[in-house]
Amino acid sequence: MEKIISSLIDESICAKQSMLNKEQVELIKKISNVIINAYKNGNKTIIAGNGGSASDALHFAAEMVVRFETNRKALPSIALSENQSSITAIGNDFGYENSFSRQLEAFAQRGDIFIAISTSGNSINIINSIETAKKLGIFTVGFTNFDGGKMKFLCDLCYFAPSKITARVQECHILLIHIIAKLVESEIFK
């Protein structure tokens, strides 16, 4: 059991250390600046994901609306996984593959940022929502795995977590969310 525990911790450390390479750091800066500029212009972030990525979307939105480390003005952010009534009604009437696209049509405005989270990069409802966001003129940011799946061809910016292991990808996404939250707070609320 100790070997398994040590191995899992080592995998997590290796994945996160890979985030330190120059290309990864530059991409994180670009993504953060896009989000910071959207907030400075009075826009919002809209985030979507399935399963654990739905929880990450909720986590991201909470960091923006409530706070990360600083007591400050709330920033507008919506996690599309939070409204179960909408998700189930859309799934029933239009198909689950449209669960986030339909909500984007209702809430997204030009200048907003849509953040799509998928550890595979291939979730059909995420792919459809990215395409909807593009049609609406919304800037898209993807958080996905090491190769990006179909998302890599669709997003304006796409962060590829440096791992093939879903749990490590999710851990990198959470760290990315925390880095962005820190940069947003320090840039907007100096």
N, C-alpha and C positions, 0 to 999 in steps of 0.2 A: 504494500500500500504506500509506503514512504517513497518508493521509486516512482510510482505513478504521480504522486503529488509533486515531487521534485521535477519530474519531466514536464508536467503541465505548466508549472511556474517558469521553467526554462524556456518553453515554447512561447509563453506570453512575453517574457523579457526580450527574446530574440525578435519577435514581431515588432515590438515597440521600438527596439533599437534600430530596426530597419527604417523606421519613420524619420530617423535623424539624417538620412542622406539628403544631399543638397536639393535634388529634384523634388523629393517629398516635402521638404520645408518650404520651397518656393511655391509649390501647389497649395499648401495650407495657407500661406500668406495671400495668394490670389483669391482663394475661396473666402477667406476672412474679409479681405478688402471689398469684395463684391457685396457681402452681407452688410458690412459697416456702411458702405455708400448707400445701400438701399434704405437702411434705417435713417441715415442722415437726411435722405430725401423724403422721409415721411412714409415709407413703404413698410411692408411686413414680410416675414418668412412664413412659408407654408410647407409642412413636412409630411411625408407619408412613408410607411413601411408596413410589412406584414410580420406577424409573430414577434420575435425579439426585436426586430427592426421597428415594429409599431411602438414598442416600449421606448426604443431609442428616440423615435419621433416625438413622443410625449415628453421625454426627458429634455430634449432640445427646446421644445416650446416652453416648458416650465422654466428652464434657465433664462430664457429671454423675457418672459412675462413677469416672473417673480424676482429672481436675482441669481447671480452666480456667487460672487464674493462681496459685492458692494450693494449697500442699500441705495437704490437709485430709482429713477422713473421707469415704469414698466415699458417694455418694448413689445409691439404687436407680433404675435406668432401663433399659428394655428397648426395643430397636429390633426390630420384628417382621420386618424384612427380613433379619435376620441368620441365621435358621435355614432354610437351603435345603432340608433334608430335610422339614421341616414344610410349607414353601411348596409344594414339588412334590407331596408326598403329598396335601395338601388340594386342590391344583389337579386332581390326578388323580381323587380320590374325591368331591370336593364342588364342583369348579369354581373357577377362578382368582378369580372374583368374591368368593369366601369366604376367600381366602388370609389375610386379617388378622382377619376376624370370628371365625373358629374359634380363633385364637390368643388373641384377647381373652377369649373364653369361658374359656380355660384359665388366663390369667394376671391378669386385671383383678379388682380388689376395690373395693368402695365406698370412696371417698375418693381413689382414684388419679386421675390426669389422663391423658386420651388426647389426644395431639397428632397430628392428621391433616394430612399435607402433600401438596398437589396443585397444581401450577402452573395447571391448567385449572379445578380445582374440580369436575370432573365424572367423575373416575376411579371406575368402578363398585365396585371392591374397597374404595376409600376411603369412598365413600358408604355401602356396606353396613356397613363397620366402625364408622362414626359412629353409624349406626342401632343396631347391636349394643351399642355402648358406652352409648347412651341407655337401652336396655332394661335394661342391667345397673346403671343408676344412676351411671354414670361421667361426670364432667364432661368436656366435649369442647372442644378448642381447634383451630381450623383455621388453616393457613398456606396462602394461595392467591394468585391474581392480583388485578388491579384490580377485577374485578366479582364474583368469588367463585363463579361457577357455581352448581351445586346446593348446594354446601357452605354458602353464606351463609344458607340457610334451616334448616340442621340443627345447626350448632355453637352451643355456649353462648357462646363468644367466637370471633371470626374476624378474623384479620389479613389485610388486603388489600394486597399489595405494590403500590406505586404505578407499575405499568408493565403494558403489554400484551405485552412482549417476554419470552419464556420465560427467556432467559439473565439478563436484568435482575431478573426475579421471583426466580430462584434466588439471585442475589447479595444481594438484600434479605433473603431467608430466612436465608442464612448470617449476615448482619449481625445479624438478629433473634436467632438462636441465640446468638451471642456476647454480645449485650446481656443476654439472659436469664441466661446462664451467669455473667456478671459480677455481676448483681444478686443472683442466688441465693447466690453465694459471699459477697458483702459483707453480705447480710442474715442468713444462717444462721451464718456463721463470722466474726463481727465481731471 
